[in-house]
Amino acid sequence: MGQENGYGDLEKQMLLLHDHEEKHFMSSEIVRDVILGVSDGLTVPFALAAGLSGADVSSSIILIAGIAEVAAGAISMGLGGYLAAKSEEDHYKKELKREQDEIIAVPDIEAAEVAEILSQYGVEAHEYGPVVNALRRNPQAWLDFMMKFELGLDKPDPMRALQSAMTIAFSYVCGGLVPLLPYMLIPIATKAVLASVVVTIVALLIFGFAKGHFTGTQPCKSAFQTALIGAIASAAAYSIAKLFQSYH
């Protein structure tokens, strides 16, 4: 009877899991890459264009310099994302090998660490004992458990480095072309810079709102902060260019 109840409870739990769909946003790494690429792409070329406008150069020169910066920035940011992801992958492999060796060399100590981890979650000794024994019978599950709960490391996607590089670079280009668009259409730099300010601030507000929505923060606050940072960066660049121009 007890065994039948156990099977019944397990079947009930599986049905509950099947019927319940948790709405969590899982692609946090992709979102982080997009945020990194777009935020820098909107801000850096915007500040560069504003600074050059303050130096009273033509729209064509600003556009050429801006496109060159977007290209260089996309390559640099993409390469940075690639190297960061590869470093995480290498670190995971190193820790995996070390943990694997420890499970073989000192299994009792590793089993004690499992018990300690479970006790931190309020699991009593008579409850975590069977769990520890079950993990010792399954070395791969034991290794996965230690990597996740002792070291806090998840197995990285082997395509993560390339994906991160491409996502950041593409996002940077998309963001960087926004403040340069007015210079493509308006030949007079003093007029183009005003249009660039309006277009970029609107883009920063929209981007900041979307960033806040996806990351779980207050969208309006995020929009204001993102636009403020972009405005400060461009104002600083414009002012510095004007300051140096006045001395020449």
C-alpha positions, 0 to 999 in steps of 0.5 A: 500500500505504501509503495502504491501511495508513493507511485501515486504521489510521484505521478501527481507531482509529475502532472503538476509539473506538466500543468505548471509553466513558470514564466522565467526569462532564461536568456540572461546571457544574450540579454546581457550581450545585447544591453552591453552592445547597444548601450555602448553603441548608442553612447560612444558614437553619439559622444564622438559625433557631438564632440566633432560637431563642437569642433565645427567640422563638416557632416561628412567628416563626422560621418566618416569618423563615426563609421570608423569608430562603429567598425572599430568598436564593434570589433573590439567589443565583440573580441572582448565578449569572445575572450570573456566567454572563452575564459569562463569556459576554460575556468569551468574545464579547469574546475571540472577536472579538479573536482573530478580528481577530488571525487576519486582521490578523497570521496569521503571528504567530498561526500561530507561537503555534499552533506554540508551543502544540503544541511545549509538548505535545512535538510536534516542528517537522516534526510540527506544521508540517502541523497549522499549515498545515491550521489556516491553511486552515480559519479557523474551526477555527483560531479554535476552536483558539486560543480553547481552547488559547491562552486556555483558553476553551470556548464557553458555552451560550447558556442557561447564565445562565438555567440557572445562576440556576434551578438555584442558586435551586431548590437554595437553596430545597430546602436552606433548607426542611430546617432550617425543617421542624421549626419547621413541626411543633413549636410550641415553639422550644426543642424545634424547634431541637433537632430542626432541629439533628439534621435539618440535620446529617444532611442536611449529612452526606448532602449532603457525602457526595454532593458528595464522590462527584460531585467526586472527593474523599473522600466521608467527609471531605467529609461531615464538613467540610460538617457541621462548617461548618454546625454552627459557623455555627449555634453561632456564631449561637445564641451571639451571640443569647444574648450580646446577649439577656443584655445586654437 
